[in-house]
């Protein structure tokens, strides 16, 4: 259908004249406007609110300000808080500061602590330093330890060093071990090597095994190889199987191959079938048949 250019002009003119009305109708949606005002959006038109809605918006804005102040946001306006709200905020801020000071956090403001809170914070800091020294943490300050505490730290560090040496960690300092501790560490190292060898792990030194441990390791290695061969894994070394084991595996493989040929599922090697087995295989299941 062809439209006359003059008619098109008048249609466009009418639409343009209706646009402000449509926009006003959209923006004057009471529910949407109320939601915008409660959310603090720029699209809010407070002149469209009823008296009850205006009160709701004011209450929502006040609640949001209280929440902002509690969370420490920059948008907080303390001047808009009621006296009870301001008091509750001050109490919460003080308790939070006392807590972070006691925990040793950087945001702590020591100047706002009471004498008792400052003492508690100092005691907590001292205890953290003792724990750091015992654990060998870099933040340890030995100069803040009493003679008795320094003695406790030395004992704890000695025990920690023995544990590191027994576990084979890099933090071990064997020069600090007593003869008895050195014997215990050597025993733990020997046991760890024997376990590594028996489990087939890389950190194994066969030369350090006793005859009994060497026998146990050889048996474990043989069993792992047998399991690999039974499962058809590439790590299998058939040359390490005993004659009975090799025969059992060969029989099992022969049965598997025959079943694959008969059922037409799996890898089938017809050349490994006996004459009687070959006759029992249906033509339709033979490789290459359609």
Secondary structure, DSSP 8 states (H G I E B T S, - for coil): ----HHHHHHHHHHHHHHHHHHHHHHHT-HHHHHHHHHHT-TT--GGG--HHHHHHHHHHHHHHHHHHHHTT-TT--GGGS-HHHHHHHHHHHHHHHHHHHHHT-TT--GGG--HHHHHHHHHHHHHHHHHHHHHT-TT--GGG--HHHHHHHHHHHHHHHHHHHHHT-TT--GGG--HHHHHHHHHHHHHHHHHHHHHT-SS--GGG--HHHHHHHHHHHHHHHHHHHHTT-TT--GGGS-HHHHHHHHHHHHHHHHHHHHHT-S---GGGS-HHHHHHS-GGGSTT--
